[in-house]
Amino acid sequence: MPLENSLAYPTLFKQVRILDAASVTTEKFADVFIDGDRQIHLNVDANQIPENTNVDERSGLILGTGVIDLYSTSGEPGHESRETIAELVQAAQNGGFSTVGILPNTQPAIDDIAALEFWRNVQQKYGDRLQPWGAITKGLEGKQLTDMAELAESVIGFTDSKPIANLLLVRRAMEYLKPLGKPIALFPQNPDLAGSGVIREGKWSLQYGMTGYPAAAETSSLAALIELVRLTKAPTHFMRISTAQSVELIAQAKNSGLPVTASTTWLHLCHCDRDLESYDPNLRLMPPLGSEGDRLALIAGIRSGAIDAIAIDHTPCAYEEKVVPFEVAPVGAIGLEFAIPVLWQNLVTTGLLTASELWKALSINPAKILGLTQPQLATLFDPNLEWLVDAKAIASPSKNSSYIGRSLIGKVL
């Protein structure tokens, strides 16, 4: 439900918990006044509040800094039936995201100035809410580098959003990007080891009778990429981290002083391979869901700082694309509209992360990785509000999520 349909303006909220992720050691409370233009004001003097102000009496509300999604897929251009730009922007707003990084895997790919012209027009209409990544290689084919110097001014960083097998090419990309001051985001995967795996190799892959994806498919590639960072000293982000061993490798790299950051996805923090007993194609991800040990290691990595950020990796797919057997379903799920309440219930309510640790991984750290200014207070969240994820009410026309039709506790207002 869009924000303007859920609250009346102007509104005064009493004793709201302030989650400023930049000052995680301090817990603050304040009266929050949102005026008719939806501007946020803290502790406004009573005589400055209009008489027609609605006073919202609910307790336990949280006002946090704007949350930032490092990377997600846009259906437009190329697959507007999955999701248009307008629908993506509305989904982000509904979910509390002030900025969404757009992967270059659109059609055409974001690999030249002509493709960026489309995104300049988008930003003229919607501001900086959507920020494109530039492709590392032309056509995302992993064969020839794009003109990164030409693209750098208009993108937040560079990624192919999929593995690049040619390590010499990756090294050259790191060397070219280092003086440009833009991050390179790499998805560590050894395609030969990954094969046709769709579930983490282990007990549950055997029990469910599905092709296993060994953890080494990720860690062997990650180890090689870390060595390239050691060689080039280029700031590098590792995306979609999913194994306990990867968390250890990244922690070691950081302890060695290498300029690396890392992210995992919200679904890898909330689910594990055991949850695939239903063969729900909406949990078909790449990399596949890890073991429960992997999940807990990723959460511990966020606490320790080895894992910097949580990405949504929102990936719209049409209904007919996902209504197929699990092993042949396209990878990915939508999530911008309900990731925050699911993360809150799975991680904060259970005591696995503090509220500040979660918010830092969703807000301040993504901003640092992307070189964006520090987010301002922008996301109002009710952790106690129960609501039904109605397929007809969400903004995205794609419904590829295991949370459709379920009740959630916690909602961005």
Secondary structure, DSSP 8 states (H G I E B T S, - for coil): --HHHH--SSEEEEEEEEE-GGGTT--EEEEEEE-TT--EEES--GGGS-TT-EEE---S-EEEE-EEEEEE---TTT-TTT--HHHHHHHHHHHTEEEEEE-S-SSS-S-SHHHHHHHHHHHHHHGGGEEE-B-SBGGG-SSSB--HHHHGGGSS-EE-SS----HHHHHHHHHHHGGGT--EEE----HHHHTT--EESSHHHHHHT--EE-THHHHHHHHHHHHHHHHH---EEE-S---HHHHHHHHHHHHTT--EEEEEEHHHHH--GGGGGG--GGG--SS----HHHHHHHHHHHHHTSS-EEE--B----HHHHSS-GGGS-S-B--TTTHHHHHIIIIITTTSS-HHHHHHHHTHHHHHHHT-----EEEEEEEEEEEE--TTTSS-S----TTTT-EEEEEE-
